[in-house]
Every structure is written in C-alpha cells, then in structure tokens.
Amino acid sequence: MADPESPLELTAAEGGERLDRFVADSLPQLSRSAVQRLIKDGEIQVNGQPAKASLRLEAGDRVRITLPPDDSPDIRPEAIPLDVLYEDEDLAAVNKPAGMVVHPAYGHTTGTLVNAALARWPEMAAAGGMERAGIVHRLDKDTSGVIVLAKSAAALEALQAQFKARTVHKRYLALVEGVPATPGGLIDAPIGRDQKQRKRMAVRHDGRKAVTRYTLLEDLDSHALLALEPQTGRTHQIRIHLAWLGHPVVGDQVYGFRKQRIKMKRLFLHAAELQVDSPTSGDRLTFEAPLPAGLQNILDKLRQNQRQV
C-alpha cells in the first residue's frame, strides 16, 4: 500500500498543460475523478502550495502528490518468466510480451511487469517504490518489445533524465493499413486529451508537441511495414500519429479502422530497438528484440499473397 508520508514528486517537463491533465497522464492508475478529489483536498501541491485543477503548469514546476493508503493496490512479487535481453548492476532490458501490463493499476494488480521484476530483482523496490519498481518508461499493454528497468534509485534518475533530454533512441516496427504516399517523413502534430472521448488522446492544435519519424520498409500492397522513431514520448503517440496520417496500426481497436482486414487480438506494434547511455560508464547501450513469431507469420502470409498476384 502507498505510504501517505512518502508523497510522489513529479516535475513538469513542458509548460502549458493543466495540472489535472498532467497528473492524470502521469499516473494513469488514478481516475480523473480521483485526481480532482485529491486536488480539492489539497493533496496535490505545486511548488509547495495548494493549486487549482485549471492551473497551467510551467516547465520545471514541482508537483507533489500525497496518495491515501486506500488509493493504491497491494503489490506483491510474482515469479513470472521474463525474456531478459541484457542486465548489469544498473539496469535490465526486457522483451515485454504483448498482453502484459507494465505497472499495476486498478483491475491489473497482478501479472504485471512490476510484479515479475520485483520477484527477479527485489532491489528494484528502491527504484520508485513497490508500485513503479524500476519502471523508467512504458509500453502499451498490447505492444511488445524492449523496455528498460532501473535497479537503483540513482540509475532510475539517470535514465529518466535521458528520456527527458530526448537522448534515448527508440525504433518501432508497425504494420499499417494501406501504404503511405511517401516512403518516409516526419509527423509533427501536437497531441492532447480527446475532448469527446476522455479516455483517448488525439491530435489537437493546443496539445503538447509530438514528433514521429517514419520510414517505409516494405510495400505489401494492402498494408505497409514501417520503422518508426518517436522524437517525443506522448501517450499513444505512434498510434495516434499513424491514424492521423490515414494509416492506423493493424489491430488497433481504439484508433484504427472499424473494419480491419487482418483480425488480431493485439497491436502490430513492436519496440524493436532501444539505445540508452549506461548510468555508470556512460557507454551507449543498444538493446534489440526480435519480432514475435505471431507477427512474423502475418508478414510472411502477406508476402506470399503478394507473390501470388
């Protein structure tokens, strides 16, 4: 359970976002009503002072959140097998399978990456607490691939600083509907909360800056295999940008086409490569995760159909 004497500390990376939206996006385990209640009760402070939900944050503002014990699930280590790509004294790189939630939240208190990590590396409890043990960044539940976890508070701080400074290199593979008109390009479209459907994000002129570079790897007639390099880290960024481009990710039930030609229970989105600097040596580390067999089979079938035409 969360300790009310150990508040969470967040720092606004950019200015302009409302306080309530910032907290809701940073702590997805909290409902919007829970965030509003915490603000009303004075449990969320900005730079040491109570603040209104509508306050527009400035870059560098310190947001302090005190969670009551009952607002946090009980996190327990679970001996869940992990595909470990690399590990040293500072960090571990894991190939997360699709279907695994990264950190516990209401409705997902077991079977998460955090539960598995705590069982394999108990020391990660010191890196972010039991609820977010070692988690440096996130992948959607139905996205597979490389994710990095910190083994200590110092390593967590160092790695988070790299993500904030945008020195981390990320490369994803995605199968999309249709084929983009150009073989590559830069999608520069700000993202914010969808005003009509609050559980979704959307491209909005008043949203936060979001940039994704894409490259066409393979034209498969009805579909295309793309490599994607997000320059920023907004929630659902790649999925939203590709849908906005008119080529949503195959299997995306939220941002994709209502009727899809390929039936999938997951997204065809895979975090194939991640590069970070070692917190201790400063050396550049590169982690790669092969495309899962199920996704590779879909590509093989599309290629076979293309040859038969």
Sequence and secondary structure as in RCSB ss.txt:
>XXXX:A:sequence
MADPESPLELTAAEGGERLDRFVADSLPQLSRSAVQRLIKDGEIQVNGQPAKASLRLEAGDRVRITLPPDDSPDI
RPEAIPLDVLYEDEDLAAVNKPAGMVVHPAYGHTTGTLVNAALARWPEMAAAGGMERAGIVHRLDKDTSGVIVLA
KSAAALEALQAQFKARTVHKRYLALVEGVPATPGGLIDAPIGRDQKQRKRMAVRHDGRKAVTRYTLLEDLDSHAL
LALEPQTGRTHQIRIHLAWLGHPVVGDQVYGFRKQRIKMKRLFLHAAELQVDSPTSGDRLTFEAPLPAGLQNILD
KLRQNQRQV
>XXXX:A:secstr
   TTS EEEE SSSS BHHHHHHHH TTS HHHHHHHHHTT EEETTEE  TT B  TT EEEE   GGGS   
        EEEE SSEEEEEE TT  SS BTTB SSSHHHHHHHH GGGGGTT STTTTB S   TT EEEEEEE
SSHHHHHHHHHHHHHT  EEEEEEEEES  SSSEEEEE  EEE SSSTTSEEE TTSB  EEEEEEEEE SSEEE
EEEEESS  TTHHHHHHHHHT  BTT TTTS SS SS  SS SEEEEEEEEE TTT  EEEEE    HHHHHHHH
HHHHHHHH 
